[in-house]
Amino acid sequence: MKLSKVQKDQIIENLQSYYFDTYHEQLGLIGAENIFSFFMKECAPMIYNMALRDAKFVVDRQMSSLQEELDVLEKREAIGAELYEDHG
């Protein structure tokens, strides 16, 4: 997963703020970058796959709904209807 430099910098800044608010200690830039790298390596793929499964579930549900709507619109075939009309 690729993030822009602006996004990465914002996350690192958020990590430093969170660390300070929680532990009342400064988290240096290198420490914050290490934590960021760890989460990107260990957590990002799992989060990405979960989001992908969620998206697939939504798409599958919408496709099912669309299929039901198309089935309702489908015309019944009158097999041999022309034969009955010619003899009528």
C-alpha positions in Angstrom: 0.0 0.0 0.0 1.5 3.3 -1.0 0.7 6.6 0.8 1.8 10.0 -0.3 4.5 11.9 1.6 1.8 14.2 3.0 -0.3 11.3 4.2 2.8 9.6 5.8 3.9 12.8 7.5 0.4 13.3 8.9 0.2 9.8 10.3 3.7 10.2 11.9 2.6 13.5 13.4 -0.5 11.8 14.7 1.5 9.0 16.2 3.8 11.5 18.0 0.7 13.4 19.3 -0.9 10.2 20.5 2.2 9.0 22.2 2.7 12.3 24.0 -1.0 12.5 25.1 -0.9 8.9 26.3 2.6 8.6 27.9 3.5 12.2 28.5 6.8 11.7 26.7 8.0 12.8 23.3 8.2 10.2 20.5 11.1 11.1 18.2 10.8 11.1 14.4 12.8 7.9 14.0 10.7 6.1 16.6 7.5 7.3 15.0 8.7 6.3 11.5 9.6 2.8 12.9 6.1 2.4 14.3 4.7 3.6 11.0 6.8 1.1 9.1 5.8 -1.7 11.4 2.1 -1.1 11.0 2.4 -0.7 7.2 4.2 -4.0 7.0 2.2 -6.0 9.5 -1.3 -4.4 9.6 -1.9 -2.7 6.2 -2.2 -6.0 4.2 -4.8 -7.3 6.7 -6.8 -4.1 6.7 -6.6 -3.9 2.9 -7.9 -7.5 2.5 -10.7 -6.9 5.0 -11.7 -3.8 3.1 -11.6 -5.8 -0.1 -13.8 -8.5 1.3 -16.3 -5.8 2.5 -16.4 -4.2 -0.9 -16.9 -7.7 -2.6 -19.8 -8.4 -0.2 -21.5 -5.1 -1.1 -20.9 -5.6 -4.8 -22.2 -9.2 -4.6 -25.3 -8.0 -2.8 -25.9 -5.3 -5.4 -25.4 -7.7 -8.2 -28.0 -10.1 -6.6 -30.4 -7.2 -6.3 -29.8 -6.2 -9.9 -30.3 -9.8 -11.1 -33.7 -9.9 -9.2 -34.7 -6.7 -10.9 -33.7 -8.0 -14.3 -35.6 -11.2 -13.7 -38.8 -9.2 -12.9 -38.4 -7.3 -16.2 -37.9 -10.5 -18.3 -40.9 -11.2 -20.5 -42.4 -14.6 -20.4 -42.0 -16.5 -23.6 -45.2 -17.7 -25.2 -44.1 -20.9 -26.8 -46.5 -21.7 -29.7 -48.6 -18.6 -29.1 -48.6 -17.9 -32.8 -50.1 -21.3 -33.5 -53.0 -20.5 -31.2 -53.6 -17.1 -32.8 -53.6 -18.6 -36.4 -56.3 -21.1 -35.4 -58.4 -18.7 -33.5 
